[in-house]
Amino acid sequence: MTAVLRSYVSGTWSDPADDGKPVLDAVTGEEVARVSSAGIDMGAALEYGRAAGGPALRELTFHQRAALLKSLGTALREHRQELYALSARTGATLGDSKFDIDGGIGVPPACSSSPTRVRCWPTTAWTTCVSSPRSNQARN
């Protein structure tokens, strides 16, 4: 049996309270990993986000937030080959993987590229990822 993946919740890494469920390779049927959320206090995780994450995010300037998004895209881009290999185990073709992975990796930097309105595509509707200075709310 493969290891159960750990979860990073409420500022710390934790092991699940059970053996988890298998994630299988779509081609070979081999077990790739095991996953579980057993033992995670979701209410506490929400409270941690509200108490720690929210205030920390609100302390950042607009440009600091943009820099974090850009850093996230850079970090993910450095692991593209690993993500392609993992995606192949889901049964995806390399072309599909490149479209999905590169597209997803491109969203954070695109959202950080302008200090005013930038249109991104995180859902089926075009949404303003980085809002204009007159509004902190995303608009459709």
C-alpha positions as CSV (number, residue, x, y, z in Angstrom):
1,M,0.0,0.0,0.0
2,T,1.3,3.5,-0.9
3,A,1.5,6.2,1.7
4,V,-1.5,8.4,2.5
5,L,-0.9,12.0,1.4
6,R,-0.6,14.4,4.3
7,S,-2.7,17.6,4.4
8,Y,-1.5,21.1,5.1
9,V,-4.4,22.6,7.2
10,S,-4.4,25.4,9.7
11,G,-0.8,26.2,9.3
12,T,0.5,22.7,9.9
13,W,1.0,19.3,8.2
14,S,-1.1,16.5,9.5
15,D,-1.6,12.8,8.8
16,P,-5.1,11.5,8.2
17,A,-6.9,9.5,10.8
18,D,-7.5,6.5,8.5
19,D,-5.8,4.7,5.6
20,G,-7.6,6.8,3.0
21,K,-8.9,5.8,-0.4
22,P,-6.7,4.8,-3.3
23,V,-6.0,7.0,-6.3
24,L,-5.4,4.7,-9.3
25,D,-3.4,5.1,-12.4
26,A,-6.0,5.3,-15.2
27,V,-3.8,3.2,-17.6
28,T,-2.3,0.5,-15.4
29,G,-4.6,0.5,-12.4
30,E,-1.6,0.8,-10.1
31,E,-2.2,2.7,-6.9
32,V,-0.5,6.1,-7.2
33,A,-1.4,7.4,-3.8
34,R,-4.0,7.3,-1.0
35,V,-6.0,10.4,0.1
36,S,-8.2,11.2,3.0
37,S,-9.6,14.1,4.9
38,A,-10.4,12.0,8.0
39,G,-9.6,13.7,11.2
40,I,-9.5,17.2,9.7
41,D,-11.6,19.6,11.6
42,M,-13.1,21.6,8.7
43,G,-14.7,24.1,11.1
44,A,-11.3,24.8,12.7
45,A,-9.7,25.1,9.3
46,L,-12.4,27.7,8.3
47,E,-11.8,29.6,11.5
48,Y,-8.0,29.5,11.0
49,G,-8.5,31.0,7.5
50,R,-10.7,33.7,8.9
51,A,-8.5,34.5,11.9
52,A,-5.0,34.1,10.4
53,G,-5.3,34.1,6.6
54,G,-7.8,36.8,6.1
55,P,-6.0,39.5,8.2
56,A,-2.6,38.6,6.7
57,L,-4.0,38.9,3.2
58,R,-5.7,42.2,4.0
59,E,-2.4,43.6,5.3
60,L,-0.7,43.1,1.9
61,T,-0.8,45.9,-0.6
62,F,-2.2,45.4,-4.0
63,H,1.3,45.1,-5.5
64,Q,2.4,42.6,-2.8
65,R,-0.6,40.4,-3.6
66,A,0.3,40.6,-7.3
67,A,3.9,39.6,-6.5
68,L,2.7,36.5,-4.6
69,L,0.5,35.4,-7.5
70,K,3.5,35.8,-9.9
71,S,5.7,33.8,-7.5
72,L,3.1,31.0,-7.4
73,G,3.0,30.8,-11.2
74,T,6.8,30.7,-11.3
75,A,7.0,27.9,-8.7
76,L,4.4,25.9,-10.5
77,R,6.1,26.4,-13.8
78,E,9.3,24.9,-12.4
79,H,7.4,21.6,-11.7
80,R,5.6,21.3,-15.1
81,Q,7.3,18.1,-16.1
82,E,6.3,16.4,-12.9
83,L,2.7,17.6,-13.3
84,Y,2.7,16.3,-16.9
85,A,3.8,12.9,-15.7
86,L,1.2,12.8,-13.0
87,S,-1.5,14.0,-15.4
88,A,-0.6,11.2,-17.8
89,R,-1.4,8.7,-15.0
90,T,-5.0,10.1,-15.1
91,G,-5.3,9.0,-18.7
92,A,-4.8,12.5,-20.2
93,T,-2.8,12.9,-23.3
94,L,0.3,15.1,-23.3
95,G,-1.5,17.7,-25.4
96,D,-4.4,17.8,-22.9
97,S,-2.0,18.0,-20.0
98,K,-0.1,20.9,-21.5
99,F,-3.4,22.7,-22.2
100,D,-4.7,22.2,-18.7
101,I,-1.5,22.5,-16.7
102,D,0.1,25.4,-18.7
103,G,-3.3,27.1,-18.8
104,G,-3.7,26.8,-15.0
105,I,-0.2,27.9,-14.3
106,G,-0.7,30.9,-16.5
107,V,-3.7,32.2,-14.5
108,P,-1.9,33.6,-11.4
109,P,0.8,35.5,-13.3
110,A,-1.9,36.9,-15.7
111,C,-3.9,38.0,-12.7
112,S,-0.8,39.8,-11.3
113,S,0.2,41.5,-14.5
114,S,-1.7,44.8,-14.1
115,P,-2.4,46.9,-11.0
116,T,-5.8,47.6,-12.4
117,R,-8.4,45.4,-14.2
118,V,-7.2,42.2,-15.6
119,R,-9.6,39.7,-17.1
120,C,-9.0,36.0,-16.2
121,W,-10.8,32.8,-16.9
122,P,-11.0,30.8,-13.7
123,T,-14.6,29.6,-14.4
124,T,-16.9,29.6,-17.3
125,A,-17.6,33.3,-16.9
126,W,-14.9,35.9,-17.4
127,T,-14.1,37.4,-14.0
128,T,-12.0,40.3,-12.9
129,C,-9.2,38.6,-10.9
130,V,-7.4,41.7,-10.0
131,S,-10.0,44.4,-9.3
132,S,-9.8,48.0,-10.1
133,P,-8.7,50.4,-7.3
134,R,-12.4,51.5,-6.8
135,S,-13.5,47.9,-5.9
136,N,-12.1,44.9,-4.1
137,Q,-14.8,42.6,-5.3
138,A,-14.6,40.5,-8.4
139,R,-17.1,41.4,-11.1
140,N,-18.5,39.3,-13.9
